[in-house]
Amino acid sequence: MQDWRRWGPWAALGLLLVVAQSALLWLTAAYESGRAQDQVESSAAEASAATRRELLRVQQALQALQPADHADAGWTEAARRLLPAHRELRHLERRDGAFSVTAWAASPYGPPLFDQLARAQVGVEAEAACRAAAASGAPVASRSYYVPRASGLGEEVIDLCLPARATGDEVGFMVGTVALAPLLETVLAGLPQRGYELSLVEGDGARLARAGAARGRGIFVATQPVPLPGQTLLLRADSTAGRPGLVPNLAVSLVLGLSLALAGLVWLLVRDARRRAAAEAALAEAYGFRKAMEDSLSTGLRARDLDGAVTYANPAFCAMVGFTLEELRAARPPTPAPYWPPEHVADYAARQAARLAGRGRAPGEPREGFETVFVRRSGERFPVMIYEAPLRDRQGAQTGWMSAVVDLSDQRRVEELSRQQQERLQATARLASVGEMASLLSHELTQPLAAIASYAHGSLNLLEGGAAREAGGNEGTPGLLRHSLDRIAAQAERAGRVIRSVHDFVRRREQPRESVAPALLVEAVLPLVRMQARKSGARIDIAIPEAAPRVHCDRTMVEQVLLNLARNGIQAMEQDTPPGARVLTIAVGPAGPAQLRFAVSDAGPGIAPEVAARLFTPFFTTRAEGMGLGLSLCRTVIEQHGGRLDFAPGPLGRGTTFAFTLPVAAAADTGEVLPGAPVRSGAADEDNRADAGP
């Protein structure tokens, strides 16, 4: 309701101005349109009268030829003298009582009218007019007709026929052919006002001829009849001007200008009122928003004047220190603030005096906070972080200080909890490292310890049967026993290397690497692989090029990768693969620039898709006795060497191929390239049996 009372008068005033101005413009436009139509009507009437006068002049000229000599030659000469004075008269002819042409004369303005068609072919209208003239005894005009020209254009003409008499007897007719277009041009040239298109039209609206440089707009049109002897034509005047403008004269311009000025003034007043109302609403909204924001903040806000007295504090600051705003305002200097700890009053007063003396920082200086201690009403001390900025008025003069105060009590408690949690996590991480090391050692020491046990049992068997064999004259027992003891020592040393490598691997230490021939890596794990293959009835095929380059790697860990992949391949063929088809292939070949590829292929049933998705997940295994660390360890080792471990179906569509890449050693590291082992196959030859031990 208040808004309507405020804006109602303005709206009514604006509506009245719009109505008055619109009515004025409409009346002015209607008046000017009426004036323009009246001018067209007047011009059309004047043009009609001028057209009739021009045709009367032509008729009088034709009548002037009647007293001429009746001889054709004399009449023709008189007609030729007459034609230059009447530009619209294009052709004169003399006819006898039978309507035959006896003499004729053509206008000097242009080629003859009947050069394209003979007069006899277009003489029907002229003959009809002459018959009417003979019947009435007065001049008669024919109907208009079109005469084509040799240029491709033509003219619309009428024939004016006058009966010629001598001593009261009819002796013939005189026919004058009048072109309508030149007739209109002659009429238009004589009009005092320009800006019209004149047209002669028939009763059905068909246009016969036009005159005027510009086309009419069709807005202001007037039609007047042109009475001719024997018929009537219609003359139409079409103004070339459009509708009158909105400002046709000075008086209307002044009224319109004053109306526009008044409307502009009203608009300015309305805009100013709207701006004032919008500013008041924005101010109220901003105040409400600021108040709501300050009341909802968990950060304390405090304003002080240049003397250091508190002038404002939001609810968060009052709740933080436990004092009301009135109590804070009452403590004016030199009385210390109630939230200052008594033991720090002197220091805080000196710091406040120094800050007030400096009167704030320079513009653009970073607003760094400082940490201090406040005291609550209960006496509890708590740390706070204070960010201060100078308060300035509209002229830029400083009027005080605004401070944002953050309570750090919860942050300190969280930091303490985080520190304690970090210590527990570090202890847990150390325990996890110990557990991981124990798991890896348990997994990786299985093979060398099994080999040591096997060789030890073989040595005991040799010792127990040594006496019988010596009695039988067999002297090979000491040699076999020495070979077994050498193998036990080698596997024990290997177990030590595994322990050291796993220890360094778990602790993420940089492990020593060396340049090793691929054949030596394969030869180092063959005894254990052949032992596993003999138990499963599998055959081992090895394919290593003669000139395979050396690789740069941690020898012990790569040997463990080869051993794990080979054992997994042999175990994969123990269930569903026939004994004759159990073949494990270890192949070495190039894998791109500065890379060597090691591939271990089995002839087992392959890997199911659901197993393949989790194949390298730690502690995932499909065997009851497995720990699920082998493939995870293998991938980690290969990736630490800058290589890649993946798997794919076997070369013949059966089984699985695990392949990994290792970097080729640089020339400075390799020295000379050692030849690799030749391709060998079989699991039951003499060399295999000797390596396998007793």
BALO-151204 format. One record per residue (C-alpha): residue in one letter; x, y, z. Coordinates in steps of 0.02 Angstrom, whole numbers, plus 32768, in hexadecimal, padded with zeros to 4 digits. Each point is the difference from the previous one (the first is absolute). Example, Ala and Ser with C-alpha at 12.3 -4.5 7.8 and 13.67 -1.06 7.14 Angstrom:
// residues 2
   code     c1     c2     c3
      A   8267   7F1F   8186
      S   8045   80AC   7FDF
//
This chain:
// residues 694
   code     c1     c2     c3
      M   8000   8000   8000
      Q   808D   8077   8028
      D   8054   7FD7   7F5B
      W   7F60   802B   7FA2
      R   7FF0   80A7   805A
      R   80B3   8026   7FD4
      W   7FFC   7FCD   7F4A
      G   7F47   8021   7FD8
      P   800D   80BD   7FD9
      W   809B   7FE4   7F98
      A   7FAB   7F77   7F9E
      A   7F64   806D   7FE4
      L   806A   8092   7FC6
      G   8062   7F95   7F8A
      L   7F60   7FB2   7FBA
      L   7FB4   80AD   7FE1
      L   809C   8039   7FA7
      V   8001   7F67   7F92
      V   7F47   8013   7FD5
      A   8010   80BC   7FDA
      Q   809A   7FEA   7F97
      S   7FB7   7F6C   7FA2
      A   7F5E   805F   7FDC
      L   8062   8097   7FC3
      L   8068   7F97   7F8B
      W   7F69   7FA3   7FBE
      L   7F9E   809F   7FE0
      T   8096   804F   7FAB
      A   801B   7F69   7F92
      A   7F47   7FF9   7FD3
      Y   7FFD   80B9   7FD6
      E   809B   7FF4   7F93
      S   7FBC   7F65   7FAA
      G   7F5E   805C   7FDA
      R   8060   8093   7FB9
      A   8068   7F8D   7F93
      Q   7F63   7FA9   7FC0
      D   7FAD   80A6   7FDB
      Q   8098   8037   7F9D
      V   7FFB   7F5F   7F9B
      E   7F45   8018   7FDE
      S   801E   80B3   7FC9
      S   8092   7FCE   7F92
      A   7F9C   7F72   7FB2
      A   7F70   8076   7FD6
      E   8078   807F   7FB7
      A   8058   7F7A   7F9A
      S   7F58   7FC0   7FC0
      A   7FCE   80AD   7FC8
      A   80AA   801B   7FAF
      T   7FF1   7F5B   7FA3
      R   7F54   8030   7FBD
      R   8042   80AB   7FCC
      E   8090   7FB1   7FA5
      L   7F8A   7F8C   7FA2
      L   7F92   8096   7FD4
      R   8099   8056   7FB7
      V   801F   7F67   7F96
      Q   7F4A   8000   7FCA
      Q   800A   80B8   7FD2
      A   809E   7FE0   7F9C
      L   7FA7   7F76   7FA0
      Q   7F6D   8074   7FE0
      A   8079   8081   7FBC
      L   8030   7F86   7F77
      Q   7F4E   7FF6   7FBB
      P   8005   809F   7F96
      A   80A2   7FC2   7FB2
      D   8007   7FD3   7F4B
      H   7FA5   7F60   7FE0
      A   808D   7FC6   7F93
      D   8069   7F7F   8058
      A   80A4   8059   7FE2
      G   7FC5   80A3   804A
      W   7FB3   7FAA   8096
      T   809F   7F9B   8020
      E   806A   809D   8000
      A   7F8B   8056   807B
      A   8000   7F67   8071
      R   80BF   7FFB   8003
      R   8004   80B6   8037
      L   7F84   7FDA   808A
      L   8053   7F66   804D
      P   809D   8052   804C
      A   7F92   806D   806E
      H   7FAE   7F6A   8053
      R   807E   7F82   8041
      E   7F79   7F86   803B
      L   7FB2   7FFC   7F50
      R   805E   7F72   7FAA
      H   7F9E   7FE3   7F61
      L   7F83   805E   7F92
      E   7F9C   7FB6   7F73
      R   7F76   802F   7F8A
      R   7F77   7F84   7FD5
      D   7F74   8003   7F82
      G   7F4B   7FD5   801D
      A   8028   7F46   7FF2
      F   807E   8013   808F
      S   8094   7FE2   7F8C
      V   80A2   805F   8021
      T   8020   807D   7F74
      A   808F   8062   8050
      W   8068   7FF9   809F
      A   808D   8056   805B
      A   8073   7FBF   808D
      S   8045   8060   8094
      P   80B4   8038   7FEF
      Y   8022   7FC6   80B3
      G   803E   7F50   7FE4
      P   7FE1   7F7B   7F7D
      P   7F55   7FEC   7FB2
      L   7F7E   7FB8   8074
      F   7FC9   7F75   7F8D
      D   80AB   7FC2   7FC9
      Q   7FEB   7F55   8051
      L   7F49   7FDF   7FD4
      A   7FA4   804A   7F6E
      R   7F78   807E   8024
      A   7F7F   7F8B   7FB8
      Q   802A   7F7D   8084
      V   7FDC   8074   8093
      G   7F7A   806D   7FB1
      V   7F69   7FAF   804F
      E   7FF3   807C   808F
      A   8016   8095   7F8D
      E   7F78   7FC2   7F89
      A   7F89   7FE4   8092
      A   8021   80B1   803F
      C   7FE1   8048   7F52
      R   7F5C   7FA3   7FEF
      A   7FC9   804A   80A7
      A   803A   80AC   7FC9
      A   7F9F   7FEF   7F5D
      A   7F65   7FD0   8061
      S   800F   808C   807F
      G   804D   8084   7F93
      A   807D   8028   808A
      P   80B3   7FCC   8029
      V   800E   7F54   8052
      A   8095   7FB1   8059
      S   8021   7F47   7FE8
      R   802C   7F81   8085
      S   80B9   7FF4   802A
      Y   8067   7F7C   7FA9
      Y   80B5   7FC9   7FFE
      V   8072   801F   7F6B
      P   80A4   7F9B   7FFF
      R   80A0   8053   7FC4
      A   8097   7FBB   7FA7
      S   806D   801E   809A
      G   7F9C   7F7F   8062
      L   7FA2   8084   8062
      G   7F57   8044   7FD7
      E   7F87   808C   8027
      E   7F4F   8008   8040
      V   7F9E   8077   7F8E
      I   7F4F   803C   7FDC
      D   7FB9   8040   7F5B
      L   7F9F   80A3   7FF9
      C   7F8D   8001   7F67
      L   7FB0   80A1   7FBC
      P   7F84   7FFF   7F70
      A   8038   8072   7F71
      R   7F79   805E   7FA0
      A   7FFF   8070   7F68
      T   7F69   806D   7FD9
      G   7F9B   7F96   8077
      D   8028   7F5D   7FAC
      E   8068   7F7E   8057
      V   809D   7FE0   7FA0
      G   8063   7F97   807D
      F   8058   7FFC   80A8
      M   809F   803E   8052
      V   8050   7F8A   807E
      G   8084   8034   807C
      T   805C   7F79   8063
      V   802F   803E   80AF
      A   8086   7FA4   8068
      L   7FCA   7FFB   80B6
      A   80AE   7FFE   8052
      P   803C   80A3   7FAE
      L   7F56   804A   8026
      L   801A   7FDC   80BB
      E   80B3   8044   7FFB
      T   7FBF   80A2   7FB4
      V   7F7B   800B   8088
      L   807D   7FD7   808C
      A   8078   8085   7FC2
      G   7F79   8083   800F
      L   7FD0   7FD5   80B5
      P   803E   807D   8083
      Q   8021   7F75   8080
      R   8079   7F71   7FE5
      G   8013   7F59   8058
      Y   7F74   7F9F   7FAB
      E   7FF1   7F6D   7F8A
      L   7F74   8018   7F81
      S   7FAB   7F6C   7FAE
      L   7F71   7FE9   7F87
      V   7F9B   7F66   802C
      E   7F65   7FAB   7FBD
      G   7F65   7FDD   8063
      D   803F   7F54   8035
      G   809F   804C   8049
      A   8076   7FCD   7F73
      R   8085   8085   7FE9
      L   8013   8044   7F50
      A   8090   807B   8016
      R   8064   8056   8088
      A   806C   809B   8014
      G   8077   8034   8089
      A   80B6   7FDD   802B
      A   7FD9   7FAA   80A7
      R   7F82   7F7C   8029
      G   7F71   8026   8074
      R   7FFE   7FB7   80AF
      G   7F4A   7FCC   7FF6
      I   7FD9   805A   80A4
      F   7FAB   809F   7FC3
      V   7FA2   7FDC   7F5D
      A   7F74   805E   7FA8
      T   7F9F   7FD5   7F62
      Q   7FA5   807D   7F8F
      P   7F9D   7FE0   7F5F
      V   803B   804C   7F5B
      P   7F64   8017   7F93
      L   8026   7FE7   7F46
      P   7F8A   800A   7F6C
      G   7FAE   7F57   7FFA
      Q   8054   7FB5   809D
      T   8052   8024   80A6
      L   80AD   7FD4   8042
      L   8038   8000   80B6
      L   8099   8062   8039
      R   8055   7FC6   80A0
      A   807B   8069   8063
      D   8075   7FA1   8079
      S   806E   8064   8077
      T   80B8   7FD0   8004
      A   800D   803B   80B5
      G   7FE4   7F8A   8092
      R   7F9D   801B   809C
      P   8023   80A5   8059
      G   8085   7FFF   8088
      L   7FE1   8010   80BA
      V   8041   80B3   8000
      P   7FAC   8054   7F6B
      N   8007   80B6   803B
      L   804D   8074   8081
      A   7F6A   800B   8075
      V   7FF2   7F45   8010
      S   80BC   7FF7   8015
      L   7FF9   8078   8093
      V   7F71   7FA5   8054
      L   8052   7F5A   7FE1
      G   80A7   8041   8041
      L   7FB0   8043   809F
      S   7FA5   7F5C   8019
      L   80A1   7F9F   7FEA
      A   805C   8074   8078
      L   7F77   7FEA   8081
      A   8003   7F45   7FE7
      G   80BD   7FFF   8014
      L   7FF2   8065   80A0
      V   7F7E   7F88   8044
      W   806E   7F6E   7FD0
      L   8095   804D   805A
      L   7F97   801C   809B
      V   7FBF   7F4E   7FF9
      R   80AF   7FBB   7FE7
      D   8041   8067   8092
      A   7F72   7FC2   806E
      R   8022   7F4E   7FCA
      R   80B8   8013   8024
      R   7FDC   8047   80AB
      A   7F88   7F72   8026
      A   807D   7F80   7FBD
      A   808C   804E   8067
      E   7F96   7FFB   809D
      A   7FD0   7F4B   7FE0
      A   80B5   7FD2   7FD9
      L   803C   8058   809C
      A   7F80   7FA5   806B
      E   802A   7F5B   7FAD
      A   80BB   801C   8012
      Y   7FEB   802D   80B6
      G   7F95   7F67   801E
      F   807B   7F92   7FA1
      R   8096   8047   805D
      K   7FA7   7FEC   80A5
      A   7FD1   7F4C   7FD9
      M   80AF   7FDA   7FC3
      E   8054   804C   8098
      D   7F88   7FA7   8075
      S   801D   7F58   7FAA
      L   80BE   800B   7FF7
      S   8067   7F92   8070
      T   808E   807D   7FEE
      G   7FFD   808F   807A
      L   7FF5   80B2   7FBD
      R   8038   8093   8069
      A   8002   80BB   7FD4
      R   8065   8080   8063
      D   8010   80BB   7FF1
      L   80A5   805F   7FF9
      D   800B   7FFE   80BE
      G   7FF7   7F43   8006
      A   7F4F   7FF6   8049
      V   7F8D   7F76   7FBD
      T   7F71   804A   7F9B
      Y   7FB8   7F60   7FB8
      A   800E   7F45   8019
      N   7F9B   7F77   7FAC
      P   7FAB   7F74   8063
      A   808E   7F86   7FD7
      F   8082   8070   8054
      C   7F8F   801D   8097
      A   7FE5   7F45   8011
      M   80BB   7FE2   7FEA
      V   8035   806F   8091
      G   7F60   7FEF   8068
      F   7FDB   80BC   800E
      T   7F6D   8061   7FBB
      L   8012   8090   7F84
      E   7FCF   807E   8086
      E   8088   7FBF   8075
      L   8080   800A   7F74
      R   7FCE   80B3   7FD5
      A   8006   8035   80B6
      A   80B9   7FD3   800F
      R   804C   809C   7FB3
      P   80BA   8028   800B
      P   8062   800A   806D
      T   7F96   7F73   804A
      P   8042   7F5D   7FB4
      A   7F8D   7F95   7F9A
      P   7FAA   7F7B   8069
      Y   803D   7F73   7F8D
      W   80B9   802B   801B
      P   8059   7F88   8075
      P   803A   805E   809C
      E   80B2   7FC3   7FEC
      H   8009   8049   7F4D
      V   7FA6   80A7   801B
      A   80A0   8067   7FFA
      D   803F   7FAA   7F61
      Y   7F57   800F   7FA9
      A   7FEE   80B7   802F
      A   80AD   8027   7FBA
      R   7FDB   7FA0   7F61
      Q   7F59   805A   7FEA
      A   8051   80AA   801A
      A   8085   7FD9   7F7E
      R   7F7B   7FC6   7F84
      L   7F93   8099   801E
      A   8096   8073   7FEB
      G   8028   7FB0   7F57
      R   7F4D   8018   7FC5
      G   7FFC   7F63   7F95
      R   805E   7FBA   7F6E
      A   801C   8049   7F55
      P   7F82   7FDA   7F75
      G   8025   7F58   7FAF
      E   8066   7FC0   8094
      P   7FD4   7F49   8026
      R   7F8E   7FEB   8096
      E   8061   7F7E   8061
      G   7FB4   7FC5   80A2
      F   8054   7FEE   80A7
      E   7FE1   7F82   8088
      T   7FDD   802F   80B5
      V   7FA3   7FC3   8099
      F   7F57   803B   8044
      V   7FA7   7FD2   80A0
      R   7F49   7FD0   8010
      R   7F8C   803D   8089
      S   801B   7F56   8054
      G   80BC   8022   8008
      E   802F   7F82   7F79
      R   8090   8035   7F90
      F   7FF0   7FD7   7F48
      P   806A   8028   7F67
      V   7FBA   806F   7F76
      M   8039   803D   7F54
      I   7FDA   80B8   7FDE
      Y   7FF6   8051   7F53
      E   7FEF   80BF   8007
      A   7FDC   8083   7F7D
      P   7FE2   80BC   800F
      L   7F4E   8043   7FFA
      R   7FEC   8095   7F8C
      D   7F71   8076   7FDA
      R   7FC5   803A   7F55
      Q   808B   8082   7FF6
      G   8084   7F7D   8023
      A   802A   803C   80AF
      Q   8021   7F78   8080
      T   7F7D   7FF5   8089
      G   8036   7F63   8059
      W   802B   7F48   7FEF
      M   7FA1   7F65   7FCB
      S   803F   7F5A   8040
      A   7FD4   7F4D   7FD3
      V   8024   7F8C   8093
      V   800D   7F44   7FE7
      D   7FFB   7F8B   8097
      L   8090   7F83   7FED
      S   7FCE   7F8E   808E
      D   7FAF   7F7C   7F92
      Q   808F   800C   7F83
      R   807F   7FDF   8089
      R   7F9E   7F69   803B
      V   7FF5   7FBE   7F4D
      E   80BA   801A   7FE6
      E   8025   7F9E   809F
      L   7F8D   7F73   7FCA
      S   804F   8002   7F53
      R   80AE   7FF4   804D
      Q   7FCE   7F6C   806A
      Q   7FAC   7FAD   7F6C
      Q   809B   801B   7F95
      E   806C   7FAC   8084
      R   7F89   7F6C   8004
      L   8000   7FF7   7F42
      Q   80BD   8000   7FFC
      A   8004   7F73   807E
      T   7F7F   7FA1   7F99
      A   8064   801F   7F62
      R   809B   7FB8   8051
      L   7F9F   7F68   8036
      A   7FB7   7FF0   7F51
      S   80AF   8009   7FB5
      V   803A   7F77   8076
      G   7F69   7F97   7FD1
      E   801B   801F   7F47
      M   80B7   7FCF   8011
      A   7FD1   7F62   805D
      S   7F7F   7FD2   7F7B
      L   8079   801D   7F71
      L   808A   7FA0   8056
      S   7F89   7F71   8022
      H   7FCD   8000   7F49
      E   80AB   8015   7FB1
      L   8063   7F8C   8071
      T   7F90   7F6C   7FD9
      Q   8060   7FCC   7F65
      P   80B4   800B   8040
      L   7FD0   7FAE   80A5
      A   7FA7   7F73   7FA4
      A   8099   7FE8   7F93
      I   8072   7FFE   8099
      A   7F91   7F7D   8053
      S   7FFF   7F96   7F63
      Y   80BC   8004   7FEC
      A   8018   7FDE   80BB
      H   7F90   7F64   7FF9
      G   805F   7FC6   7F66
      S   80A5   8016   805C
      L   7FC1   7F9A   8094
      N   7FC9   7F77   7F8A
      L   80AD   8000   7FB2
      L   8052   7FF6   80AC
      E   7F90   7F6F   8039
      G   8020   7F9B   7F64
      G   80B5   8032   7FF2
      A   8047   7F63   8055
      A   7FA1   7F88   7F91
      R   8034   805B   7F64
      E   80B6   8005   8039
      A   7FF8   7F44   801E
      G   7FC1   7FEC   7F51
      G   808E   8066   7FBB
      N   7F99   809C   7FD5
      E   806C   809B   8012
      G   7F7F   807F   7FC2
      T   7FB2   8025   80AA
      P   807E   8086   8037
      G   7FE7   805E   7F5D
      L   7F43   8000   800C
      L   800A   8031   80B7
      R   8072   8093   7FD5
      H   7F88   8036   7F76
      S   7F6D   7FFD   807A
      L   8060   8062   8082
      D   802F   8081   7F7B
      R   7F48   8011   7FD4
      I   7FD1   8013   80B7
      A   8081   808A   8013
      A   7FC4   8058   7F62
      Q   7F4A   7FFC   8036
      A   802E   803C   80AF
      E   805E   8091   7FB3
      R   7F6A   8020   7F8F
      A   7F8E   8002   8099
      G   8070   8084   804F
      R   7FF9   806A   7F63
      V   7F44   7FEF   7FFD
      I   7FF5   803A   80B6
      R   806C   8099   7FDB
      S   7FA2   802A   7F5F
      V   7F56   7FEF   8052
      H   803B   8069   8093
      D   8039   808B   7F8A
      F   7F63   7FED   7F97
      V   7F8C   8014   8095
      R   8060   8097   8040
      R   7FFD   804C   7F50
      R   80BC   800E   7FF7
      E   805D   8014   7F5C
      Q   803B   7F4F   7FD9
      P   80A6   7FE2   7FA7
      R   7FEE   7FD2   7F49
      E   807A   7FAF   7F8A
      S   8014   7FD0   7F4B
      V   7FCC   7F4A   7FED
      A   7FEF   7F8F   7F69
      P   7F4E   7FBC   7FEA
      A   8043   7F4E   7FF6
      L   804D   800F   80AE
      L   7F5B   803A   804A
      V   7FA6   7F69   7FB6
      E   808D   7F86   8030
      A   7FFA   803C   80B4
      V   7F4B   7FC8   8019
      L   8004   7F62   7F94
      P   8030   7F88   808C
      L   7F68   8030   8068
      V   7F8F   8007   7F68
      R   8038   7F53   7FC5
      M   7FE3   7FB9   80AD
      Q   7F4C   8041   7FFB
      A   7FEC   7FC3   7F4B
      R   803C   7F50   802C
      K   7F7C   7FF2   8088
      S   7F77   8037   7F86
      G   803F   7FA0   7F68
      A   8018   809E   7F9A
      R   8082   8028   7F7C
      I   8060   80A4   7FF9
      D   802B   8057   7F5C
      I   807A   8092   8000
      A   8015   8077   7F6D
      I   8089   8084   8013
      P   8056   8052   7F6A
      E   80BB   7FE3   7FF1
      A   8028   80BB   8006
      A   7F7D   803D   807B
      P   8037   80A5   804F
      R   801D   8012   80B9
      V   7F7C   804F   806F
      H   8017   807D   808E
      C   7FA4   7FBC   8099
      D   8001   7FC4   80B3
      R   8033   7F4D   7FDD
      T   7FB5   7FB0   809B
      M   7F55   804F   7FF0
      V   7FF2   7FDE   7F44
      E   8030   7F49   8020
      Q   7F73   7FF9   807F
      V   7F88   8045   7F7B
      L   8035   7F79   7F84
      L   7FF4   7F79   8085
      N   7F51   8037   8038
      L   7FBD   8007   7F4E
      A   804C   7F56   7FD5
      R   7FBA   7FAD   809E
      N   7F55   804C   7FDF
      G   8003   7FBD   7F4D
      I   8030   7F50   8038
      Q   7F7A   7FFE   8086
      A   7F7D   803D   7F80
      M   8020   7F61   7F98
      E   7FF3   7F81   808E
      Q   7F42   7FE8   7FFC
      D   7FB1   800E   7F54
      T   8095   7FEC   7F8A
      P   8031   7F50   7FC3
      P   80B2   7FCE   8032
      G   803E   7FFE   7F4D
      A   7FC4   80B2   7FE2
      R   804C   804D   809C
      V   8084   8072   7FB4
      L   8044   809D   8052
      T   8058   8078   7F88
      I   8079   8088   8037
      A   802B   8075   7F6F
      V   8065   80A0   7FF1
      G   7FF3   807C   7F71
      P   8005   80BA   7FD4
      A   7F6F   806F   8036
      G   8023   80A7   7FAE
      P   808D   807D   8013
      A   8073   7FD9   8094
      Q   7F86   7F7D   8046
      L   800B   7F43   8010
      R   7F68   7F91   8016
      F   7FF8   7F66   806F
      A   7F6A   7F8D   7FE3
      V   7FC8   7F68   8066
      S   7F78   7F9A   7FA9
      D   7FA0   7F69   8040
      A   7F81   7F89   7FB3
      G   7F82   800B   808D
      P   7F45   8026   7FF7
      G   801B   80BE   7FFE
      I   7FBF   8087   8076
      A   7F47   8020   801B
      P   7FC5   80B5   7FE5
      E   7FC8   8016   80B5
      V   80AB   7FC5   803B
      A   805E   806B   7F81
      A   7FAF   809E   8047
      R   804F   7FE1   80AB
      L   809C   7FA2   7FCA
      F   807E   8081   8040
      T   7FA0   802B   809F
      P   8069   7FDE   809D
      F   7FC7   7F69   8067
      F   7F8B   7FC4   7F76
      T   801E   7F4A   7FD2
      T   7FA0   7F6C   7FB8
      R   8069   7F7C   805A
      A   7FE1   7FCB   80B3
      E   80BA   7FFF   8029
      G   8027   80A5   7FA9
      M   8015   80AB   804F
      G   7FD3   806D   7F6A
      L   80A1   8066   8004
      G   8061   7FB4   7F6F
      L   7FB8   805D   7F6B
      S   7FEB   80A1   8062
      L   80B8   7FF9   8031
      C   8032   7FD6   7F4D
      R   7FA4   8095   7FB7
      T   804A   8076   8084
      V   80B1   7FC2   7FDD
      I   7FEE   8012   7F43
      E   7FB2   80AE   800E
      Q   8090   8037   8070
      H   8073   7FCE   7F71
      G   7F9E   806D   7F87
      G   7FB0   7F6A   7FAB
      R   7F52   7FB9   7FF1
      L   7FB4   7F58   8030
      D   7F63   7FC2   7FA8
      F   7FB0   7F5E   7FC7
      A   7FA4   7FBE   7F67
      P   7FC0   7F5A   7FBB
      G   8085   7F83   7FCA
      P   8048   7FFE   7F50
      L   7F97   7F6A   7FCC
      G   7F5F   803E   804D
      R   8016   7F96   809D
      G   8051   8030   80A3
      T   8044   80A8   8035
      T   809B   8067   7FD9
      F   8047   8074   8085
      A   807C   807C   7FB5
      F   8067   808D   8049
      T   8080   807A   7FBC
      L   80A7   803A   8045
      P   8071   808D   7FC5
      V   8097   7FD0   7F99
      A   80A4   802D   8056
      A   8064   8091   7FB8
      A   80A1   7FDC   7FA1
      A   8068   8045   808F
      D   7FAE   7F88   8079
      T   8006   7F64   7F95
      G   80B2   7FFE   7FC8
      E   7FF5   7F71   7F83
      V   7F60   7FA6   7FD6
      L   8000   7F50   8043
      P   7FAB   7F7F   7F94
      G   7F5C   7FBE   8043
      A   7FDA   7F4A   801A
      P   7FCE   7F9E   7F65
      V   7F52   7FBD   7FEF
      R   7FEC   7F64   8069
      S   7F6B   7F94   802A
      G   7FD3   7F6A   806A
      A   7FF3   7FDA   80BA
      A   804F   7F52   800A
      D   80AD   8013   7FAC
      E   80A3   7FE6   805C
      D   801D   80B8   8022
      N   7F52   8013   804B
      R   8017   7F6A   806F
      A   80A9   803C   803D
      D   7FBC   80AE   802B
      A   7F6C   7FB8   805B
      G   806A   7FAE   8086
      P   7FE4   7F59   8054
//
